[in-house]
Amino acid sequence: MTFLHAVPTLFLSGPVTASAPWTADRANPGSLHLVDVTLSPDPTALPGGQVLQHLMNGLGGWALILALAGLLVGAATWAVGSHGSNYQQSFTGRRAVLISGLAALLIGAGPAIVNFFFAAGRSVH
């Protein structure tokens, strides 16, 4: 037996208490099993959770207002560029419209995207 095989046995030779961060596997002596860690997110568990939620709601509102402003400016640029046969200005306006629309989509879908990946992460065992 090498030294590395004897190390878990040395650490588990005494009784394992409930306060230890590991438990002994009774079926396989000498192996370690870390205690399961759980996570239950609760924004009200810490002070300031409601303030942070209100801050996020306000930031989302401002982001949507900025996306709308970008959409309006991009649409105007696109229209003026198309009317004046200016390809570069038309392309810039079109790009601004698409980016502003995508930004609004991501702002609206942000909580659902985060919740989807959190649920997918919780299903990993």
Secondary structure, DSSP 8 states (H G I E B T S, - for coil): --HHHHHHHHHTSS---TTSSEEE-SSSTT-EEE--------TTSSTTHHHHHHHHHHHHHHHHHHHHHHHHHHHHHHHHHHHTT-HHHHHHHHHHHHHHHHHHHHHHHHHHHHHHHHHHHHT--
